[in-house]
Amino acid sequence: MNTLELDDRPKKKKVNMWMVSTVILGLITLCTCTFIAVEIYMLGRLDISREDLLYLFSGVSSNEINQIADDNGLALDDKGKRLLRYIKAYYADDIDYDKMKESMYIGLVDGLDDKYSYYMTKEQYESMLADSNGQFAGIGIKMQFDYTTGITKVITVYKDGPADKAGMKAGDIFYKVDGEDVSGWTSEDLVSHVRGEKGTDVDVVVIRDKKEVELHITRDDVIIEEVTSKKLNDNTGYIKLNEFNGKAAEQMHKVADEFKQAGIKNIIMDLRNNPGGNVQVLEDMSDIFFEKGVLAEIKGKSTVTTETIYSNGKNYDFNVICLVNENSASASEMFSGAMSVLNDTILIGKKTFGKGIAQMISELEDGSAIKLTIGKYYLPDGKCMHEVGINPTIEMEQKEDVENIEDDALIQKAESLFNDGIYTVTEYNNK
């Protein structure tokens, strides 16, 4: 029996992959060219417009898009309508036209590329007004959004408020609210979600020491005392100003009168974690701290957005040391900066945030609003602290939360300076 040699066995034909790829590419090119040729033919020879051709493929006409835009208040140019036509024809899910409209307004202001200017829905604006008035149903915190990192941090937890009772702490970073990831949400977005009716619950997950902490919080009425105070000894009093809003000026005058009657000569003014607020409050309380004159200027592009902040004269005689940190911003920086320039005031703490801009809030007809940057703050020496901040005279920080303010390292430092008879930067530098 004859056997085949190995080389005599029939061989399988190899598939030429290069040829197959070439054929496939050629077919794709042919189809594409055919489609283009058909389009050109239909557009030219048969006098069919691109809009008509789009209608043939999508089934959505220009008239239908115009009607959708009109019915939903979408002010669109031709390009916008073409985009809407593609969305209407091919988008897989239902379309929320109300949300689309709100997003248009958000995008319009975002186009300014100014992280401090933004559009607010009616609900967000109402929430902001409630905060400014100092009473609302919520969880009892103050938060700050970092535009660089996209995280929102808790900077103040009001004592005996819902968040405090649930175990939230200053420094916590928001991660989830009711199961929804809130990374990148601004503080305004978060406020609208954590606030609600009294007695309702909200589940929050925060990041603390690189670990997730789950908190179940029951909303309640929150009344913010913008000013808290305490007599530390016969000569020294402590004032914590949380924000330049609401009845802060009225409360400041009440404390100043109490301290004056008690014979207090020295005030430790705590502006740490104070995000600012209304400069009118600064002007209203200026007679406690400043002689008559200019405290700051707001410079904008027109006379409408240019303003000078004045003090009408000093009615009290206190020695003051201010405490600041990296969360002291806007009006609190204007205050501490003016104190430093005009009164040679000692500042203890960390470099301030560096938000030296003035903003205007305008309500629109439907209850929504726009918050718009209209100018920059300039201190009495002509310097602008925007994106620069204010450096403290003495740099230090209280690293841990303390139950009693007497245990706060910055307060202790300020007290020791007063006890040594040091009241100004000049005296501190010459000691």
Rosetta blueprint (number, residue, H / E / L):
1 M L
2 N L
3 T L
4 L L
5 E L
6 L H
7 D H
8 D H
9 R L
10 P L
11 K L
12 K L
13 K L
14 K L
15 V L
16 N L
17 M H
18 W H
19 M H
20 V H
21 S H
22 T H
23 V H
24 I H
25 L H
26 G H
27 L H
28 I H
29 T H
30 L H
31 C H
32 T H
33 C H
34 T H
35 F H
36 I H
37 A H
38 V H
39 E H
40 I H
41 Y H
42 M H
43 L H
44 G H
45 R L
46 L L
47 D L
48 I L
49 S L
50 R H
51 E H
52 D H
53 L H
54 L H
55 Y H
56 L H
57 F H
58 S H
59 G L
60 V L
61 S L
62 S H
63 N H
64 E H
65 I H
66 N H
67 Q H
68 I H
69 A H
70 D H
71 D H
72 N L
73 G L
74 L L
75 A L
76 L L
77 D L
78 D H
79 K H
80 G H
81 K H
82 R H
83 L H
84 L H
85 R H
86 Y H
87 I H
88 K H
89 A H
90 Y H
91 Y L
92 A L
93 D L
94 D L
95 I L
96 D L
97 Y H
98 D H
99 K H
100 M H
101 K H
102 E H
103 S H
104 M H
105 Y H
106 I H
107 G H
108 L H
109 V H
110 D H
111 G L
112 L L
113 D L
114 D L
115 K L
116 Y L
117 S L
118 Y E
119 Y E
120 M E
121 T L
122 K H
123 E H
124 Q H
125 Y H
126 E H
127 S H
128 M H
129 L H
130 A H
131 D H
132 S H
133 N H
134 G L
135 Q E
136 F E
137 A E
138 G E
139 I L
140 G L
141 I E
142 K E
143 M E
144 Q E
145 F E
146 D E
147 Y L
148 T L
149 T L
150 G L
151 I E
152 T E
153 K E
154 V E
155 I E
156 T E
157 V E
158 Y L
159 K L
160 D L
161 G L
162 P H
163 A H
164 D H
165 K H
166 A H
167 G L
168 M L
169 K L
170 A L
171 G L
172 D L
173 I E
174 F E
175 Y E
176 K E
177 V E
178 D L
179 G L
180 E E
181 D E
182 V L
183 S L
184 G L
185 W L
186 T L
187 S H
188 E H
189 D H
190 L H
191 V H
192 S H
193 H H
194 V H
195 R L
196 G L
197 E L
198 K L
199 G L
200 T L
201 D E
202 V E
203 D E
204 V E
205 V E
206 V E
207 I E
208 R E
209 D L
210 K L
211 K E
212 E E
213 V E
214 E E
215 L E
216 H E
217 I E
218 T E
219 R L
220 D E
221 D E
222 V E
223 I E
224 I L
225 E L
226 E L
227 V E
228 T E
229 S E
230 K E
231 K E
232 L L
233 N L
234 D L
235 N L
236 T E
237 G E
238 Y E
239 I E
240 K E
241 L E
242 N L
243 E L
244 F E
245 N L
246 G L
247 K L
248 A H
249 A H
250 E H
251 Q H
252 M H
253 H H
254 K H
255 V H
256 A H
257 D H
258 E H
259 F H
260 K H
261 Q H
262 A L
263 G L
264 I L
265 K L
266 N E
267 I E
268 I E
269 M E
270 D E
271 L L
272 R L
273 N L
274 N L
275 P L
276 G L
277 G E
278 N L
279 V H
280 Q H
281 V H
282 L H
283 E H
284 D H
285 M L
286 S H
287 D H
288 I H
289 F L
290 F L
291 E L
292 K L
293 G E
294 V E
295 L E
296 A E
297 E E
298 I E
299 K E
300 G L
301 K L
302 S L
303 T L
304 V L
305 T L
306 T L
307 E E
308 T E
309 I E
310 Y E
311 S E
312 N L
313 G L
314 K L
315 N L
316 Y L
317 D L
318 F L
319 N E
320 V E
321 I E
322 C E
323 L E
324 V E
325 N L
326 E L
327 N L
328 S L
329 A L
330 S L
331 A H
332 S H
333 E H
334 M H
335 F H
336 S H
337 G H
338 A H
339 M H
340 S H
341 V H
342 L H
343 N H
344 D L
345 T L
346 I E
347 L E
348 I E
349 G E
350 K L
351 K L
352 T L
353 F L
354 G L
355 K L
356 G L
357 I E
358 A E
359 Q E
360 M E
361 I E
362 S E
363 E E
364 L L
365 E L
366 D L
367 G L
368 S L
369 A E
370 I E
371 K E
372 L E
373 T E
374 I E
375 G E
376 K E
377 Y E
378 Y E
379 L L
380 P L
381 D L
382 G L
383 K L
384 C L
385 M L
386 H L
387 E L
388 V L
389 G L
390 I L
391 N L
392 P L
393 T L
394 I E
395 E E
396 M L
397 E L
398 Q L
399 K L
400 E L
401 D L
402 V L
403 E L
404 N L
405 I H
406 E H
407 D H
408 D L
409 A H
410 L H
411 I H
412 Q H
413 K H
414 A H
415 E H
416 S H
417 L H
418 F H
419 N H
420 D L
421 G L
422 I L
423 Y L
424 T L
425 V H
426 T H
427 E H
428 Y H
429 N H
430 N L
431 K L
